[in-house]
């Protein structure tokens, strides 16, 4: 436990990211020392200039550099990961950075299992088959059936973390957040694109409610309806619901709630050895999201009946009971802060 006046030195990979910068601010406010790890040439590294921290310019492909960065730390928080593989990046490179990179970091602290306070690994809810859940709300016992390449990497990394916990006695915690947003990002994702994405993934999984015989035809009709309404699909909100009027749901998470969850994982003894979902206070209905954003941004809404209902939300119960996770940033608050940022006002979130 690192509560109170017990300041520790924490190695934070991905320190310049949406979670990393907000976590850095919170850790410093609690009196801890932060050694932020960023890859060489990171265009967002200057976000850390506002903080009095040690910065290690080390990529996840640098075994020696990672070992040096990990020297003398009391805890590790591993957030770094390349989410989407750029077209110019080979698959082998993508896996070397994301998967072997995690192994390099684990190996760097493996022999410190008796003294390392905690190794907190940030995984993702992409380990679950989001468009084709076997049940909802999804808890940590749901089978890991990733559809995307990124989700597969997260499964591999989770297994690696578990292996090092068993083999070396590392005190690990795995966190599975989902749809992490910071600042004005809450304005995005309420358009026709989300349905197209879920339809595509359901066709890969070949299961779940969106794997429906009318799915492809409905997607084509939606595409045509959007084209008739606008030349810019990003400016048209879509309110999805099924034939019974049930709204689509999407569980999204403010970066500040993820930061809170990481702090709890570092501080609470009940976190050791656990894998925990950490999402926002509740899943957001598209009917709510599109109505609020339409009023706020002046964008039109297309009401769209889908042949099936996509309702993705996660069960935070384990995190609440094990580490006292208490997310505070609901949709209304995220939107209010996003508006404040757009108006040039200060908020408690560091945007991407």
DAJOFEN-V635557 format. One record per run of one state. SS is the DSSP state (H for helix, E for strand, - for the rest). FROM is the first residue (numbers start at 1). LEN is the number of residues. If there is no record, write none. Layout:
# DAJOFEN-V635557
ss=SS from=FROM len=LEN
ss=SS from=FROM len=LEN
This chain:
# DAJOFEN-V635557
ss=- from=1 len=8
ss=E from=9 len=5
ss=- from=14 len=4
ss=H from=18 len=12
ss=- from=30 len=3
ss=E from=33 len=6
ss=- from=39 len=6
ss=H from=45 len=6
ss=- from=51 len=3
ss=E from=54 len=4
ss=- from=58 len=5
ss=H from=63 len=7
ss=- from=70 len=5
ss=E from=75 len=4
ss=- from=79 len=12
ss=H from=91 len=22
ss=- from=113 len=5
ss=E from=118 len=5
ss=- from=123 len=2
ss=H from=125 len=3
ss=- from=128 len=2
ss=H from=130 len=3
ss=- from=133 len=5
ss=E from=138 len=1
ss=- from=139 len=10
ss=H from=149 len=20
ss=- from=169 len=3
ss=E from=172 len=6
ss=- from=178 len=2
ss=E from=180 len=2
ss=- from=182 len=1
ss=H from=183 len=5
ss=- from=188 len=4
ss=H from=192 len=14
ss=- from=206 len=9
ss=H from=215 len=15
ss=- from=230 len=3
ss=H from=233 len=3
ss=E from=236 len=6
ss=- from=242 len=5
ss=E from=247 len=1
ss=- from=248 len=1
ss=E from=249 len=2
ss=- from=251 len=2
ss=E from=253 len=2
ss=H from=255 len=13
ss=- from=268 len=1
ss=H from=269 len=3
ss=- from=272 len=2
ss=E from=274 len=5
ss=- from=279 len=5
ss=E from=284 len=2
ss=H from=286 len=12
ss=- from=298 len=2
ss=E from=300 len=6
ss=- from=306 len=5
ss=E from=311 len=2
ss=- from=313 len=1
ss=E from=314 len=1
ss=- from=315 len=2
ss=H from=317 len=7
ss=- from=324 len=7
ss=H from=331 len=12
ss=- from=343 len=10
